[in-house]
């Protein structure tokens, strides 16, 4: 049995108050199963999300591939291209579908791409790019940028973003110092409203924060290295680790409404290599992208 330390700070009138509690949470090995769908060509894979039968797979620097998935074993490649924000410092760490279509009739909504790099992009760090994928799946265009002006230094190495489509909210997750700084680092969740595309470029300040707190892995003898993000059924699902003995791949499931952990899944069961991002597919089925290809997770809880 593993123990999860919950430390959360609620922002009230610009002041963070701190509370702590300990909750016992199992390291699950029997509430899910994984299977390997396919291997991709060798590359530096990062963010991924799916919408209906479409999958958007991203690689470091902003290289995109669009697939069509039949829910079984069939993957059809529809197109591949560089994002409009293709750049050496665009790590494309998380891909998240939004709720709006940039142009009526588009086959899919816009995607939100986390730059998530230790270096800034055009003078700003941890920018969130909102891109429209063309109907022929051969290009994309930048329709909005979102940035958090982190004047209080809430985040350290990098901040990654995910859309809560059901509630039209935008969540961020990241380290307060560095992901391997086990003595000082914490893992912070932050919540904002999801801006409309018509608002244009957005810079959030601390006055825009709806909620922020930290989620800590207590008693696990490794650094909780964040990978991707997925929100499903009021749960924030966070793949972590490198798929090694020193940095194993665990999936943290966090209840956003009750602000408590649900469980931790040992993803070394049924997967190989470093896992990068997670996407809800259908019912209790999820897709997991990693350096060894695409996996499917069936979650029974």
Secondary structure in CASP SS format (residue, H / E / C, confidence):
PFRMAT SS
TARGET T0000
AUTHOR 0000-0000-0000
METHOD secondary structure of the structure
MODEL  1
X C 1.00
X E 1.00
X E 1.00
X E 1.00
X E 1.00
X E 1.00
X E 1.00
X E 1.00
X E 1.00
X E 1.00
X E 1.00
X E 1.00
X C 1.00
X C 1.00
X E 1.00
X E 1.00
X E 1.00
X E 1.00
X E 1.00
X E 1.00
X E 1.00
X E 1.00
X E 1.00
X E 1.00
X E 1.00
X C 1.00
X E 1.00
X E 1.00
X C 1.00
X C 1.00
X C 1.00
X E 1.00
X E 1.00
X E 1.00
X E 1.00
X E 1.00
X E 1.00
X E 1.00
X C 1.00
X C 1.00
X C 1.00
X C 1.00
X C 1.00
X C 1.00
X E 1.00
X E 1.00
X E 1.00
X E 1.00
X E 1.00
X E 1.00
X E 1.00
X C 1.00
X C 1.00
X E 1.00
X E 1.00
X E 1.00
X E 1.00
X E 1.00
X E 1.00
X C 1.00
X C 1.00
X C 1.00
X E 1.00
X E 1.00
X E 1.00
X E 1.00
X E 1.00
X E 1.00
X E 1.00
X C 1.00
X C 1.00
X C 1.00
X C 1.00
X C 1.00
X E 1.00
X E 1.00
X E 1.00
X E 1.00
X E 1.00
X E 1.00
X E 1.00
X E 1.00
X C 1.00
X C 1.00
X C 1.00
X C 1.00
X C 1.00
X C 1.00
X C 1.00
X C 1.00
X C 1.00
X C 1.00
X C 1.00
X C 1.00
X E 1.00
X E 1.00
X E 1.00
X C 1.00
X C 1.00
X C 1.00
X C 1.00
X C 1.00
X C 1.00
X C 1.00
X C 1.00
X C 1.00
X C 1.00
X C 1.00
X C 1.00
X C 1.00
X E 1.00
X E 1.00
X E 1.00
X E 1.00
X C 1.00
X C 1.00
X C 1.00
X C 1.00
X C 1.00
X C 1.00
X E 1.00
X C 1.00
X C 1.00
X E 1.00
X C 1.00
X C 1.00
X C 1.00
X E 1.00
X E 1.00
X E 1.00
X E 1.00
X E 1.00
X E 1.00
X C 1.00
X C 1.00
X C 1.00
X C 1.00
X C 1.00
X C 1.00
X E 1.00
X E 1.00
X E 1.00
X E 1.00
X E 1.00
X E 1.00
X E 1.00
X E 1.00
X E 1.00
X C 1.00
X C 1.00
X C 1.00
X C 1.00
X C 1.00
X C 1.00
X C 1.00
X C 1.00
X C 1.00
X C 1.00
X E 1.00
X E 1.00
X E 1.00
X E 1.00
X E 1.00
X E 1.00
X C 1.00
X C 1.00
X C 1.00
X C 1.00
X E 1.00
X E 1.00
X E 1.00
X E 1.00
X E 1.00
X E 1.00
X E 1.00
X C 1.00
X C 1.00
X C 1.00
X C 1.00
X C 1.00
X C 1.00
X C 1.00
X C 1.00
X C 1.00
X C 1.00
X C 1.00
X E 1.00
X E 1.00
X E 1.00
X E 1.00
X E 1.00
X E 1.00
X E 1.00
X C 1.00
X C 1.00
X C 1.00
X H 1.00
X H 1.00
X H 1.00
X C 1.00
X C 1.00
X E 1.00
X E 1.00
X E 1.00
X C 1.00
X H 1.00
X H 1.00
X H 1.00
X C 1.00
X C 1.00
X E 1.00
X E 1.00
X E 1.00
X E 1.00
X E 1.00
X E 1.00
X C 1.00
X C 1.00
X C 1.00
X C 1.00
X C 1.00
X C 1.00
X C 1.00
X C 1.00
X C 1.00
X E 1.00
X C 1.00
X C 1.00
X C 1.00
X E 1.00
X E 1.00
X E 1.00
X C 1.00
X C 1.00
X E 1.00
X E 1.00
X E 1.00
X E 1.00
X E 1.00
X E 1.00
X C 1.00
X C 1.00
X C 1.00
X C 1.00
X C 1.00
X C 1.00
X C 1.00
X C 1.00
X C 1.00
X E 1.00
X E 1.00
X E 1.00
X E 1.00
X E 1.00
X E 1.00
X C 1.00
X C 1.00
X C 1.00
X C 1.00
X E 1.00
X E 1.00
X E 1.00
X E 1.00
X E 1.00
X E 1.00
X E 1.00
X C 1.00
X C 1.00
X C 1.00
X C 1.00
X C 1.00
X C 1.00
X C 1.00
X C 1.00
X E 1.00
X E 1.00
X E 1.00
X E 1.00
X E 1.00
X E 1.00
X E 1.00
X E 1.00
X C 1.00
X C 1.00
X E 1.00
X E 1.00
X E 1.00
X E 1.00
X E 1.00
X E 1.00
X C 1.00
X C 1.00
X E 1.00
X E 1.00
X E 1.00
X E 1.00
X E 1.00
X E 1.00
X E 1.00
X C 1.00
X C 1.00
END
